C-alpha cells in the first residue's frame, strides 16, 4: 500500500541509491582498468578475492548443519558466491594486459563479467554495512537496520550481481583495457556514459524497493522472515 510516508522515505532512499549506483559504477570500472593494466593491482585483488572467498566458505561450513532447511537454503547462494569470488581471484592472476591484447572481446567478456560481479558485490555490501553502522551509531534508541531481512539482502544481492555483470560486459565489449595509456581515460569516459545511467536506475530502484520492504515488514509484524547475520 502506497502511503505518504512511503513516498517521502522512498524518494529519499531512491535518491541515495541513485547516487550510490553512480559511485559504484565509477569504482567498479576503475577497478577493472587497474586490474587489467597493473600487475600490482591484479596480484593484490587476486589474493584479496581468494582470501575473502575462503573466509566466506569457512564461515558457512563451520556452522552447525542442524539448523533446518531454511538455513541450508540460505547457505547455498552464499557458497556459490564464495566460489565465484575465488574464481575471480584466479582470473586476476591471468589478466596481464600483454596476454590479451588484440584478443576478440567475445573471449574477454566472460572474464570481465565475473570480475565485475565480484567487485560490485563486495563494494555494495561494504556500503550497506557502513550505512547500517552509521545509522545505528547516530540513533539513540535501538532501531531497525537499513538492510536486515532476508528479502532485502536477496534484493541487494541480486541487484549487485546484475549491476556488476552489466558493467563487466560493457567494459569487455568496449575493449577499454586495450587502449594505450594516454587514451584509457578517454575510453573510460566513453564507457561511463553507458554505465552511469544503468547504475543510477538500478540504485534508485533498489533504494525505493528497500524502503517499501521495510514498511511492509513493519506493517505485517514478525510474520515475515527476518535476520541474516547468523548465516554470514
N, C-alpha and C positions, 0 to 999 in steps of 0.2 A: 504494500500500500504506500503510495506516494504522499508524504506529509511535508509541510513547510520546513520542519526540522531536517528531513532527508534532503530536500532541495538545497538548503543552506549549507549543511555539513558536507553533502555530496559534492557541491560545487567547489568548496574549499579543498576537499580531498582530491577531486579531479584535477584541479589546477596544480596542486603539489605533485600529483602523479605525472602530470604533463611535463613539468619541469624536470622531475627525476628521470623520466623517459628520455628526454633530450640529453641530459647529462650522461646517462648510461650509454646511450648511442655513441657519444663522443669518446667516452673512456674505452668502450669495447673496441671500437675501430682503431684508436691509437694503440691499444694493447696488441691488436693483431699486426699492426705495422711494426711495432718494436720486436715482437716475436719473430717476424719474418726477416728483418734486416739486421738484427743484433744477436750475435752468438751468446752474449752475456744474458740477455733477457730470455732467449729461448731456453738456455740452461736453467735460469732462475725459475721460470714458470713451469718447466718440465719437472724439476724437483718439487716445487710447491704443489702442483697438481697431484703428483704421486703420493706425497705425504698426506695431503688433505683427504684424498680418496681412501687411503689406507686407514686413516683415523675414523672416517665415517663407517667403513666396513667393520672395524673393530668395535665401535660403539654399538652397531646394530646387532652383531652376532654375540657380543659379550653379555647381552641382556638375557633375562630369564625367558626361555622359549615357551613357558606355560602360561602366557598372557591371553591366549584365545585367538580366534581367527581374525578379530578386528585388528589386533596388534600385528599379527602376521601380514595382513593385507597392507598395513602402513609401511612395513619394513621392505616389501618388495620394490616399490618405486624408489625408496631411498637407496637400496642396494644397487639397483640399476643405475641410478645417477652416480653413485660412488664409482662403479665400474667405468662409466662414461668419463668421469674426471681423470681416472688413472689412464684411460686410453688417450685422453688429451695430453697428459704428461709425456707419454711415449711419442706422440705426434710432434710435440715441441722439439724433441731431440733430432728430428729429421728435417725440420724446416730451415735448413740452410738456404739462403737466397740463391746461391750459385747452383744448387742441385735442381731447383725447379724453374730457373729462368728459361723462358721460351716454351715451357710446357703448356699444353692446352688447358684453359680454365676448367674444362669439364673434369679433368683429373685432379685439380686442386680444390674444387668447390666442396666436395665432401669433407676434406680435412678442415677447411675453414668453418664449415657449418658446425662440426663437432667442437672446435676451439671456441667459436663464438658462443655456442650454447653454454659451455662450461664457464667462460668468463662472465657472461651475463647472469647466470645463476648465482655464482659466488658473489658478484657485486650486488645483485638485487637483495639477496638475503643478508648481506652485511649492512646494507642501507636500512632494511627492515629492523634488524636487531638494534641498530643505532637509534632509529626513531623510537622504538619501544623503550629503550633505556632512557632517552632524553625525556619522553613524555612521563615515564614513571618517576623520574627524578624531580620533574617540575611540579607534579601533582602531590598535594598534601595527603589526601586520602587515597586508599587503595582503589585503583581504577583498572578497567579492562584494557589490556594492551592493544596497540593499533592493529596488529595481526596476531591472532591467537588460535582460533578454532581450526579444525581440520579443513573445513570448506574454504576458509581464507588462505590457508597455507597451500592447498592444492591449486587454488586460483592463481596465486602469485607464482607458484612453481610452473604451472602450465604456460603462463604468460612469459616468464623468463626464458623458458625453453624456446617458445615461438620467436621471441624478440632476438635472442642470440642466434638462432638458426637463420633468420632473415638477414641479420647484419653480416653473418659469415658468408651467406650466399651472395649478397650484393658485393662484398669485399672480393670474393673469388671471381665473380663474373667480370668485374671492372679491372681486374689484374692490377690492383693498387701496388702490390708488393714488387712488381716487375719494373716499376718506374725507376729512373735514375734518381740519385739522391736529391738533386735540386728540384725535381718535378713531383716528388712524393707528396709534398704539402698540397700542391695543386690537385693531384689525383685524389687525395683525401678529402679536400673541399668539395670536389665533384661528387664523390660518393656520399658525403654527408647531406647533400641536397636531397637524396632519396631516403637516407636513414633518419634524419631529423623528424620528418612528418610521421614516419612509422613509429618511432619511439614516443612521440608526443601523443599520437592517437591511442596506442596501447597503454601508455602510462596513465593518461586521463581516464580511459575506460576502466582500468583496474582500480584507480583511486575511488571513482564513484561506486563501482560494484562492491568494493571492500566496505564502504560506509553503509551500503544497502544491506549487506550480510550482517554487519554489526547491529543495525537497528532491528532486523528480523529476528536475530538471536535474542536481543533484549526483550522483544515483544513476546516471543514464544517461550522464553524462560529456559530452564535446564533440559528441555526435551531434545534439543539438537546436540549432536556430538561436539565435544569441546576438548581442547587441550592437545598438544602435540609434543610437549617437551620431553615426555618420558621415552619417546622413540628417536630422539635426535641426540 
